[in-house]
Amino acid sequence: MGSFSIWHWLIVLLIVVMVFGTKKLRNMGGDLGGAVKGFKDGMKEGGQPAEDKPVGQVTNAQASGQAADKTTIDVEAKQKS
């Protein structure tokens, strides 16, 4: 009872395929792979210092001439009617 044999895992796999279908499982596998790839790319980019940005990148604050040290944004809230 401690571990499952290969037959138990094959039966579980068969039930999962019957419930979800192969197309949905394939899509879920692709989505999971894309998420893992995006996470790895994000970790690589996050480890780089800010000085390593390409010269062509300009932040929104720099492009509009605003000071980069502002911490608040003034906005107007609209009420639903």
C-alpha positions in Angstrom: 0.0 0.0 0.0 3.1 2.3 0.4 3.8 2.9 -3.3 1.8 2.6 -6.5 2.8 0.2 -9.3 3.1 1.1 -12.9 -0.4 -0.3 -13.5 -1.9 2.2 -11.0 -0.3 5.1 -12.8 -1.4 3.9 -16.2 -5.0 3.6 -15.0 -4.8 7.2 -13.5 -3.4 8.5 -16.8 -6.2 6.8 -18.8 -8.8 8.3 -16.6 -7.3 11.8 -16.9 -7.1 11.5 -20.7 -10.8 10.3 -20.8 -11.9 13.2 -18.6 -10.0 16.1 -20.2 -9.3 14.8 -23.7 -6.0 14.9 -25.6 -6.6 18.3 -27.1 -7.2 20.1 -23.8 -4.2 18.3 -22.3 -2.0 19.3 -25.2 -3.1 23.0 -24.8 -2.5 22.9 -21.0 1.0 21.5 -21.7 1.8 24.2 -24.1 0.5 26.9 -21.8 2.5 25.5 -18.9 5.6 25.4 -21.1 5.1 29.0 -22.2 4.6 30.1 -18.6 7.8 28.4 -17.5 9.7 30.0 -20.4 8.3 33.4 -19.5 9.3 32.9 -15.9 12.9 31.9 -16.8 13.2 35.0 -19.2 11.8 37.2 -16.4 14.4 35.9 -13.9 17.2 36.5 -16.4 16.0 40.1 -17.0 15.4 40.7 -13.3 19.0 39.8 -12.4 20.5 42.5 -14.7 21.3 45.9 -13.2 19.4 48.9 -14.5 22.4 50.3 -16.2 22.4 47.4 -18.7 19.3 48.7 -20.5 19.8 49.5 -24.1 20.4 53.2 -24.9 17.2 53.5 -27.0 14.8 52.8 -24.1 13.2 55.9 -22.6 10.8 55.8 -19.7 7.4 57.6 -19.9 8.5 60.2 -17.3 11.6 61.1 -19.3 9.7 61.2 -22.6 7.0 63.6 -21.3 9.5 65.8 -19.5 8.2 65.1 -16.0 10.5 64.6 -13.0 11.2 60.9 -12.4 11.1 61.3 -8.6 7.3 61.9 -8.5 5.5 59.3 -6.5 1.9 60.2 -6.9 -0.4 60.6 -9.9 -3.3 63.0 -10.0 -6.4 61.4 -11.6 -10.1 62.1 -11.7 -12.5 59.4 -10.7 -15.7 59.0 -12.6 -18.9 57.7 -10.9 -21.0 55.0 -12.5 -24.4 56.2 -13.4 
